[in-house]
Amino acid sequence: MGNDEGDGTNNMGVIFNTDGTGDNLQIKRKLKNSYPGGNPVYTNLIEHNNKFYGMTSEGGDNNLGVIFEWNPSTNVYIKKVDFNGSNGAIPTGSLAFYAGKFYGMTSLGGNNNQGVIFEWDPSTNTLRKKIELNVGIGSIPLGSMTLYLNKFYGVTNKGGNYNGGVVFEWTPSTNVYIKKNDFDFTKGSHPIGDLTLYRGKFYGMTSEGGCTGKGVIFEWDPVTNIFYKKKFNGTDGSNPHGGLTMLNGDFYGMSNEGGINNKGVIFKWNPLTNAYNKRFDLTKSEGANPEGNLVYYGEKFYGMTPIGGINPGDPEDAPHGQIFEWDPVTNAFWGILHFSPYFTGSSPHGSLSIYEGKLYGMTSWGGSNCATCENRNGVIFDIEPSSEIYTKRISFNSTDGIGTGSLTQYKGKIYGITEEGGKDDVGTISEWDLSTNSYTKKIDLPFSSYSCSYLTLFNSKFYGMSSVGDNNVGAILNGIRQQIRT
């Protein structure tokens, strides 16, 4: 961060030190909007070796997003990579695993600030920028890549001949990128989501275009490069922001808008006959305007909406999305969980993942366990579909994501930080003597530590960070973020 102390009003905390006994606290640096990740958008968790990997669109050292690893068994969250603009910025899709490495895209960043394709090696924690996207070849991807015959295929939201996005093919072994087709208003334009492979062809949806302007379902043949489409008309759904899920030869999906209530629909579409069937009209109370994919588990489909749903603890006019179950046979729809911003997290903008009988997902907002707190960074959660038991696992605004953080040993004593308590109920630094089992509060923190995580010993002094603190913060990195987005 250089030598500048910065200014601003983001209240994101400070770095401080104490001496070797935990006394004489000194504030060393005011943090500038830095946390381990926040606001995941259009993304879901990817399981590999019993751990989940994912990305956030904000947070990290540069507030441009991070790659993270999360172990559901131990609940240990580790930030692995900070996006910095040069290596990409603001990822809005999911990671894909291939040949021992992860691959993904960012929506902005790179030399052209139009997004990049990157490779990340989890064994060495090395991120390599592979392709610089630009307007000519496709730009600003808002989705993930799909692997087929050792090549990745994907779409961009903008760029190409008509600035409506492109379909591309990228070979990781040779780093050859080929723009395969350009979206236009007639074909459909501005896709948001992923490509789905079925019988050697790719399927997806665009959020706009298709003559009606309400988006299309499209089929693309990578051999012949031929497009085929089904247009949304509004009544049957419109403006989808997600992908398709295959079941028994039919595709199932959701539209973001349209239907009787203009809150989106659940639909079924057969790619061979082009038969389209709107199955369910979403409402405000049942969940509205979905922005992800359906997932199939136990003969039911599950999904999320970023708004809609009514939580008994919230005012009726303040819904924050929900998790739902839908039976494709009976067309029965059931809201499993109505999100509440302060306690469960709220406004999910992605899809669920299935692992060992549980559904895992992320929200883009909330999760502070405090009705007066301003946590806008979201959570990782799991939910057991049959019992509907929901567990918030990680809050993205915490330095380490769990409780009071870790403990540090020094000269036979243990030092740590609490996130509450003390004179002002904003946390303390405490000492625990292992030989006598005595506990001593050393410092009443003058700022909120919610949640301070680590004390690091250096030259007989402790150093640490808090997530909330002095108001005089935020200007430098917020300026960088605004610049990279512009």
C-alpha positions as CSV (number, residue, x, y, z in Angstrom):
1,M,0.0,0.0,0.0
2,G,3.0,2.3,0.0
3,N,3.5,4.9,2.7
4,D,0.3,6.8,2.2
5,E,-2.2,6.5,5.0
6,G,-5.1,7.5,2.8
7,D,-8.5,8.9,3.7
8,G,-12.2,8.2,2.9
9,T,-15.1,6.8,4.9
10,N,-15.3,3.0,4.3
11,N,-14.8,2.0,7.9
12,M,-12.9,-1.2,6.8
13,G,-10.5,-1.4,9.8
14,V,-6.8,-0.9,10.7
15,I,-3.5,-2.7,11.1
16,F,-2.1,-2.3,14.6
17,N,0.7,-3.6,16.8
18,T,1.4,-4.2,20.5
19,D,4.5,-5.1,22.4
20,G,5.4,-8.6,23.3
21,T,3.1,-8.7,26.4
22,G,0.1,-7.4,24.4
23,D,0.3,-3.9,25.8
24,N,0.9,-0.4,24.3
25,L,-1.4,-0.8,21.3
26,Q,-0.6,1.5,18.3
27,I,-2.6,1.9,15.1
28,K,-0.1,1.5,12.3
29,R,-2.2,1.7,9.1
30,K,-5.8,2.3,8.1
31,L,-7.1,-0.4,5.8
32,K,-8.5,0.6,2.4
33,N,-11.4,-1.6,1.6
34,S,-9.5,-4.9,1.8
35,Y,-11.2,-8.2,2.8
36,P,-10.8,-11.8,1.7
37,G,-13.4,-11.7,-1.0
38,G,-17.0,-10.5,-1.5
39,N,-20.0,-10.4,-3.7
40,P,-19.8,-13.5,-5.8
41,V,-21.8,-13.0,-9.0
42,Y,-22.8,-15.5,-11.7
43,T,-20.6,-18.2,-10.1
44,N,-20.8,-21.4,-8.2
45,L,-18.5,-23.5,-6.1
46,I,-16.4,-26.2,-7.9
47,E,-15.4,-29.3,-5.9
48,H,-11.9,-30.8,-6.3
49,N,-10.2,-33.3,-3.8
50,N,-13.0,-32.7,-1.2
51,K,-12.5,-29.0,-1.3
52,F,-14.4,-26.2,-3.0
53,Y,-12.9,-23.6,-5.1
54,G,-14.5,-20.4,-6.3
55,M,-14.2,-16.7,-7.1
56,T,-15.6,-13.5,-5.8
57,S,-16.2,-10.4,-7.9
58,E,-15.0,-8.0,-5.2
59,G,-12.8,-8.0,-2.1
60,G,-9.2,-9.0,-1.7
61,D,-6.2,-6.7,-1.5
62,N,-7.3,-4.7,-4.5
63,N,-11.1,-5.1,-4.2
64,L,-11.1,-6.6,-7.6
65,G,-12.0,-10.2,-6.6
66,V,-10.2,-13.3,-5.4
67,I,-9.8,-17.0,-6.0
68,F,-10.4,-18.9,-2.8
69,E,-10.2,-22.5,-1.4
70,W,-12.7,-23.7,1.2
71,N,-12.7,-27.0,3.0
72,P,-16.3,-27.9,4.0
73,S,-15.1,-30.5,6.5
74,T,-12.9,-28.1,8.5
75,N,-14.6,-24.8,7.5
76,V,-11.2,-23.4,6.7
77,Y,-11.3,-20.6,4.1
78,I,-8.0,-19.6,2.3
79,K,-7.7,-16.7,-0.1
80,K,-5.4,-18.0,-2.8
81,V,-5.1,-15.2,-5.4
82,D,-5.8,-11.5,-5.5
83,F,-6.9,-10.1,-8.8
84,N,-5.0,-6.8,-9.4
85,G,-6.2,-5.5,-12.8
86,S,-3.2,-6.6,-14.7
87,N,-4.0,-10.3,-14.2
88,G,-7.7,-9.7,-14.5
89,A,-10.4,-8.1,-12.5
90,I,-14.0,-8.7,-11.3
91,P,-14.5,-12.4,-12.3
92,T,-18.2,-13.2,-12.7
93,G,-18.1,-16.9,-13.7
94,S,-16.9,-20.2,-12.2
95,L,-13.6,-22.0,-12.4
96,A,-13.1,-25.2,-14.6
97,F,-10.7,-28.0,-13.7
98,Y,-8.6,-29.6,-16.4
99,A,-5.3,-31.6,-16.3
100,G,-4.4,-30.6,-12.8
101,K,-5.1,-26.8,-13.2
102,F,-8.0,-24.5,-12.9
103,Y,-9.1,-22.2,-15.8
104,G,-11.4,-19.2,-15.7
105,M,-12.2,-15.7,-17.0
106,T,-12.5,-12.3,-15.6
107,S,-15.0,-9.7,-16.9
108,L,-12.6,-6.8,-16.8
109,G,-8.9,-6.3,-16.3
110,G,-5.9,-7.2,-18.5
111,N,-4.1,-4.8,-20.8
112,N,-7.3,-3.8,-22.6
113,N,-9.6,-3.8,-19.5
114,Q,-11.9,-6.1,-21.4
115,G,-11.3,-9.3,-19.4
116,V,-8.8,-12.2,-19.6
117,I,-8.7,-16.0,-19.7
118,F,-6.3,-17.3,-17.1
119,E,-4.7,-20.5,-15.8
120,W,-4.2,-21.1,-12.1
121,D,-2.1,-23.9,-10.7
122,P,-3.4,-24.8,-7.2
123,S,-0.2,-26.8,-6.3
124,T,2.1,-23.8,-6.8
125,N,-0.6,-21.0,-6.4
126,T,0.6,-19.6,-9.7
127,L,-1.8,-17.6,-11.9
128,R,-0.9,-17.1,-15.5
129,K,-2.8,-14.7,-17.8
130,K,-3.3,-16.6,-21.1
131,I,-5.5,-14.5,-23.4
132,E,-6.1,-10.8,-23.4
133,L,-9.7,-10.3,-24.5
134,N,-10.6,-7.2,-26.6
135,V,-13.6,-5.8,-28.5
136,G,-12.5,-7.5,-31.8
137,I,-12.3,-11.1,-30.5
138,G,-14.9,-10.8,-27.7
139,S,-15.0,-9.0,-24.4
140,I,-16.5,-8.9,-20.9
141,P,-17.4,-12.5,-20.4
142,L,-20.2,-13.1,-17.8
143,G,-20.0,-16.8,-17.5
144,S,-17.8,-19.9,-17.4
145,M,-16.0,-22.0,-20.0
146,T,-17.0,-25.6,-21.0
147,L,-14.4,-28.3,-21.8
148,Y,-14.9,-30.5,-24.9
149,L,-12.2,-32.6,-26.6
150,N,-9.3,-30.9,-24.8
151,K,-10.6,-27.4,-25.8
152,F,-12.5,-24.8,-23.9
153,Y,-15.6,-23.1,-25.4
154,G,-17.4,-20.1,-24.1
155,V,-19.2,-16.9,-24.8
156,T,-18.6,-13.2,-24.1
157,N,-21.2,-10.7,-23.3
158,K,-19.8,-8.0,-25.6
159,G,-17.4,-7.5,-28.4
160,G,-17.3,-9.1,-31.9
161,N,-18.5,-7.6,-35.2
162,Y,-21.8,-6.4,-33.7
163,N,-20.7,-5.9,-30.1
164,G,-23.3,-8.4,-29.0
165,G,-20.7,-11.0,-27.9
166,V,-19.1,-14.0,-29.5
167,V,-18.7,-17.8,-29.2
168,F,-15.0,-18.7,-28.9
169,E,-12.8,-21.8,-28.8
170,W,-9.6,-21.8,-26.8
171,T,-7.0,-24.6,-26.7
172,P,-5.0,-24.5,-23.4
173,S,-2.1,-26.6,-24.6
174,T,-1.3,-24.3,-27.5
175,N,-2.9,-21.1,-26.2
176,V,-4.7,-20.7,-29.5
177,Y,-7.9,-18.6,-29.3
178,I,-10.4,-18.6,-32.2
179,K,-13.5,-16.4,-32.4
180,K,-16.1,-18.9,-33.9
181,N,-19.3,-16.8,-34.3
182,D,-20.6,-13.4,-33.7
183,F,-23.9,-12.7,-31.9
184,D,-26.1,-10.1,-33.4
185,F,-29.6,-8.8,-32.7
186,T,-31.3,-11.5,-34.9
187,K,-29.3,-14.5,-33.5
188,G,-29.6,-13.2,-30.0
189,S,-27.1,-10.9,-28.2
190,H,-25.3,-10.4,-24.9
191,P,-25.2,-13.9,-23.5
192,I,-24.9,-14.3,-19.7
193,G,-24.1,-17.8,-18.5
194,D,-22.4,-20.9,-19.8
195,L,-22.5,-23.3,-22.8
196,T,-24.0,-26.8,-22.2
197,L,-22.7,-29.7,-24.4
198,Y,-25.2,-32.3,-25.7
199,R,-24.6,-34.7,-28.6
200,G,-21.6,-32.8,-29.9
201,K,-23.4,-29.4,-30.0
202,F,-23.5,-26.5,-27.6
203,Y,-26.5,-24.9,-26.1
204,G,-27.0,-21.6,-24.3
205,M,-29.1,-18.5,-23.9
206,T,-28.8,-14.8,-24.7
207,S,-30.2,-12.1,-22.5
208,E,-31.3,-9.9,-25.4
209,G,-31.9,-10.0,-29.2
210,G,-33.7,-12.6,-31.3
211,C,-35.9,-9.9,-33.1
212,T,-38.2,-9.6,-30.1
213,G,-35.3,-8.3,-28.0
214,K,-36.1,-10.7,-25.2
215,G,-33.4,-13.2,-25.8
216,V,-33.1,-16.7,-27.3
217,I,-32.2,-20.3,-26.6
218,F,-29.5,-21.2,-29.2
219,E,-27.8,-24.3,-30.5
220,W,-24.4,-24.0,-32.0
221,D,-22.6,-26.7,-34.0
222,P,-18.8,-26.4,-33.6
223,V,-18.2,-28.4,-36.8
224,T,-20.5,-26.6,-39.2
225,N,-20.6,-23.3,-37.2
226,I,-24.4,-23.2,-37.7
227,F,-26.7,-21.4,-35.3
228,Y,-30.3,-22.4,-34.5
229,K,-32.5,-20.6,-32.0
230,K,-35.8,-20.5,-30.1
231,K,-37.0,-16.9,-29.4
232,F,-38.5,-15.8,-26.1
233,N,-41.6,-13.7,-26.6
234,G,-42.2,-12.4,-23.1
235,T,-45.2,-14.4,-22.1
236,D,-43.2,-17.6,-22.2
237,G,-40.2,-15.9,-20.5
238,S,-37.7,-13.3,-21.4
239,N,-34.1,-12.1,-20.9
240,P,-32.5,-15.2,-19.3
241,H,-29.4,-14.8,-17.2
242,G,-28.1,-18.3,-16.8
243,G,-27.6,-21.7,-18.5
244,L,-29.4,-24.9,-19.3
245,T,-29.6,-28.2,-17.5
246,M,-30.3,-31.5,-19.3
247,L,-32.6,-34.2,-18.1
248,N,-33.9,-37.1,-20.1
249,G,-33.3,-35.4,-23.5
250,D,-34.9,-32.1,-22.5
251,F,-33.3,-28.9,-21.4
252,Y,-34.6,-27.1,-18.3
253,G,-33.9,-23.5,-17.4
254,M,-35.1,-20.2,-16.0
255,S,-35.7,-16.8,-17.5
256,N,-34.9,-13.6,-15.5
257,E,-38.1,-11.9,-16.6
258,G,-41.3,-12.6,-18.5
259,G,-44.2,-14.8,-17.7
260,I,-47.5,-13.8,-16.3
261,N,-46.0,-11.8,-13.4
262,N,-42.8,-10.7,-15.3
263,K,-40.8,-12.3,-12.5
264,G,-39.3,-15.0,-14.7
265,V,-40.4,-18.6,-15.5
266,I,-39.1,-22.2,-15.3
267,F,-39.3,-23.9,-18.7
268,K,-38.6,-27.1,-20.6
269,W,-37.3,-27.2,-24.1
270,N,-36.5,-30.1,-26.4
271,P,-33.6,-29.5,-28.7
272,L,-34.7,-32.1,-31.3
273,T,-38.3,-31.1,-31.7
274,N,-37.9,-27.4,-30.6
275,A,-41.0,-28.0,-28.4
276,Y,-41.1,-25.3,-25.7
277,N,-43.2,-25.6,-22.5
278,K,-43.4,-22.9,-19.9
279,R,-43.8,-24.9,-16.7
280,F,-44.0,-22.4,-13.8
281,D,-44.5,-18.7,-13.4
282,L,-42.4,-17.2,-10.6
283,T,-43.9,-14.6,-8.3
284,K,-42.5,-12.1,-5.8
285,S,-43.5,-14.3,-2.8
286,E,-42.1,-17.5,-4.4
287,G,-38.8,-15.9,-5.6
288,A,-38.2,-13.7,-8.6
289,N,-35.8,-12.9,-11.4
290,P,-33.4,-15.9,-11.2
291,E,-29.8,-15.5,-12.5
292,G,-28.4,-19.0,-12.5
293,N,-28.9,-22.6,-13.5
294,L,-31.2,-25.3,-12.1
295,V,-29.5,-28.3,-10.5
296,Y,-31.0,-31.8,-10.4
297,Y,-30.8,-34.0,-7.3
298,G,-33.1,-36.7,-5.9
299,E,-35.6,-36.3,-8.8
300,K,-36.1,-32.6,-8.0
301,F,-34.7,-29.4,-9.4
302,Y,-33.2,-26.8,-7.1
303,G,-32.4,-23.2,-7.7
304,M,-32.1,-19.7,-6.2
305,T,-33.5,-16.3,-6.9
306,P,-31.8,-13.0,-5.9
307,I,-35.0,-11.3,-4.9
308,G,-38.5,-12.4,-3.8
309,G,-39.5,-14.7,-1.1
310,I,-40.9,-13.4,2.2
311,N,-39.0,-14.1,5.4
312,P,-41.2,-13.9,8.5
313,G,-38.5,-11.8,10.3
314,D,-38.4,-9.2,7.5
315,P,-41.0,-6.6,6.4
316,E,-43.1,-7.9,3.5
317,D,-41.6,-5.2,1.2
318,A,-38.0,-6.3,1.9
319,P,-37.6,-9.8,0.3
320,H,-34.1,-11.0,-0.4
321,G,-34.4,-14.1,-2.5
322,Q,-34.8,-17.7,-1.7
323,I,-33.7,-21.3,-2.4
324,F,-36.5,-23.4,-4.0
325,E,-37.3,-27.0,-4.9
326,W,-39.3,-27.8,-8.0
327,D,-40.7,-31.2,-9.1
328,P,-40.7,-31.5,-12.9
329,V,-43.3,-34.3,-12.8
330,T,-45.9,-32.7,-10.6
331,N,-44.9,-29.1,-11.2
332,A,-45.0,-28.6,-7.4
333,F,-42.9,-25.6,-6.3
334,W,-41.6,-25.3,-2.7
335,G,-39.6,-22.5,-1.1
336,I,-37.0,-24.2,1.1
337,L,-35.4,-21.1,2.5
338,H,-36.3,-17.4,2.4
339,F,-33.0,-15.5,2.7
340,S,-32.7,-12.8,5.4
341,P,-29.8,-10.4,4.8
342,Y,-28.4,-10.2,8.3
343,F,-28.4,-13.9,9.4
344,T,-28.4,-16.2,6.3
345,G,-27.0,-13.9,3.7
346,S,-29.1,-12.7,0.8
347,S,-29.3,-12.0,-3.0
348,P,-27.6,-15.0,-4.5
349,H,-26.6,-14.3,-8.2
350,G,-25.5,-17.8,-9.1
351,S,-26.2,-21.5,-8.9
352,L,-26.1,-24.3,-6.3
353,S,-23.5,-27.1,-6.2
354,I,-24.2,-30.6,-4.9
355,Y,-21.7,-32.4,-2.7
356,E,-22.4,-35.5,-0.5
357,G,-26.1,-34.9,-0.3
358,K,-26.0,-31.2,0.5
359,L,-26.5,-28.1,-1.6
360,Y,-23.8,-25.5,-1.4
361,G,-24.0,-22.0,-2.6
362,M,-23.0,-18.3,-2.1
363,T,-24.9,-15.1,-1.6
364,S,-23.7,-11.7,-2.8
365,W,-24.9,-9.7,0.2
366,G,-25.5,-9.9,4.0
367,G,-24.6,-12.5,6.6
368,S,-23.3,-10.4,9.4
369,N,-25.5,-11.8,12.2
370,C,-26.3,-8.3,13.1
371,A,-29.3,-6.2,12.1
372,T,-27.3,-3.0,12.5
373,C,-24.1,-4.1,10.7
374,E,-23.3,-3.2,7.2
375,N,-21.9,-6.4,5.7
376,R,-22.5,-6.4,2.0
377,N,-20.1,-9.2,1.1
378,G,-22.1,-12.4,1.2
379,V,-21.6,-15.9,2.6
380,I,-20.9,-19.5,1.7
381,F,-23.7,-21.8,3.0
382,D,-24.9,-25.3,2.8
383,I,-28.4,-26.7,3.1
384,E,-29.7,-30.3,3.4
385,P,-32.7,-30.4,1.0
386,S,-34.8,-33.0,2.8
387,S,-34.5,-31.5,6.3
388,E,-34.1,-28.0,5.0
389,I,-31.4,-27.4,7.6
390,Y,-29.4,-24.3,6.6
391,T,-25.9,-23.6,7.8
392,K,-24.0,-20.4,7.1
393,R,-20.4,-21.5,6.8
394,I,-18.3,-18.5,5.9
395,S,-18.9,-14.7,5.9
396,F,-16.9,-13.0,3.3
397,N,-16.2,-9.9,5.3
398,S,-14.2,-11.7,8.1
399,T,-10.5,-11.7,7.7
400,D,-10.4,-15.5,8.1
401,G,-14.1,-16.1,7.7
402,I,-14.7,-17.8,11.1
403,G,-15.4,-16.5,14.6
404,T,-12.6,-15.1,16.6
405,G,-9.7,-16.2,14.4
406,S,-6.6,-18.0,15.3
407,L,-4.3,-18.0,18.4
408,T,-0.6,-17.1,18.6
409,Q,1.9,-18.6,21.0
410,Y,4.7,-16.6,22.5
411,K,7.0,-17.5,25.5
412,G,4.6,-20.2,26.9
413,K,1.5,-18.0,26.6
414,I,-1.3,-17.8,24.0
415,Y,-2.5,-14.5,22.6
416,G,-5.6,-13.9,20.6
417,I,-8.4,-11.5,19.6
418,T,-12.1,-11.6,20.3
419,E,-14.6,-10.1,18.0
420,E,-16.8,-8.8,20.9
421,G,-16.6,-8.0,24.6
422,G,-14.3,-5.6,26.4
423,K,-15.1,-2.1,27.6
424,D,-17.0,-1.0,24.5
425,D,-18.1,-4.5,23.4
426,V,-16.0,-4.3,20.3
427,G,-13.3,-6.9,21.2
428,T,-10.2,-7.4,23.2
429,I,-6.6,-8.8,23.0
430,S,-6.2,-11.5,25.6
431,E,-3.5,-13.6,27.1
432,W,-3.8,-17.2,28.3
433,D,-1.0,-18.7,30.4
434,L,-0.7,-22.4,29.6
435,S,1.2,-23.3,32.8
436,T,-1.3,-21.7,35.2
437,N,-4.4,-21.8,32.9
438,S,-5.0,-18.2,33.8
439,Y,-6.8,-15.8,31.3
440,T,-5.9,-12.1,31.2
441,K,-7.5,-9.4,29.1
442,K,-4.6,-7.2,27.9
443,I,-6.3,-4.6,25.7
444,D,-9.8,-3.2,25.2
445,L,-9.8,-2.5,21.5
446,P,-10.6,1.1,20.6
447,F,-12.2,0.0,17.3
448,S,-14.5,-2.8,16.3
449,S,-12.5,-6.0,15.6
450,Y,-15.4,-7.8,13.9
451,S,-13.5,-9.9,13.2
452,C,-9.8,-9.6,13.9
453,S,-8.1,-12.8,13.0
454,Y,-4.4,-13.1,13.5
455,L,-1.7,-11.8,15.8
456,T,1.7,-12.1,14.0
457,L,4.8,-11.9,16.1
458,F,7.7,-9.9,14.7
459,N,10.7,-8.4,16.7
460,S,8.9,-9.1,20.0
461,K,5.8,-7.2,19.0
462,F,2.4,-8.4,17.8
463,Y,0.8,-7.2,14.6
464,G,-2.8,-7.8,13.5
465,M,-5.8,-6.5,11.5
466,S,-9.4,-5.6,12.2
467,S,-12.2,-5.6,9.7
468,V,-13.9,-2.5,11.0
469,G,-12.3,0.6,12.5
470,D,-11.2,4.1,11.9
471,N,-13.5,5.9,9.4
472,N,-10.6,7.6,7.7
473,V,-10.1,4.8,5.0
474,G,-10.9,3.7,1.5
475,A,-9.9,6.4,-0.9
476,I,-6.9,4.8,-2.7
477,L,-8.2,1.4,-3.6
478,N,-11.7,2.6,-4.3
479,G,-10.1,5.0,-6.8
480,I,-8.3,2.1,-8.4
481,R,-11.5,0.1,-8.6
482,Q,-13.4,2.9,-10.2
483,Q,-10.6,3.4,-12.7
484,I,-10.5,-0.3,-13.7
485,R,-14.2,-0.5,-14.1
486,T,-14.2,2.7,-16.2
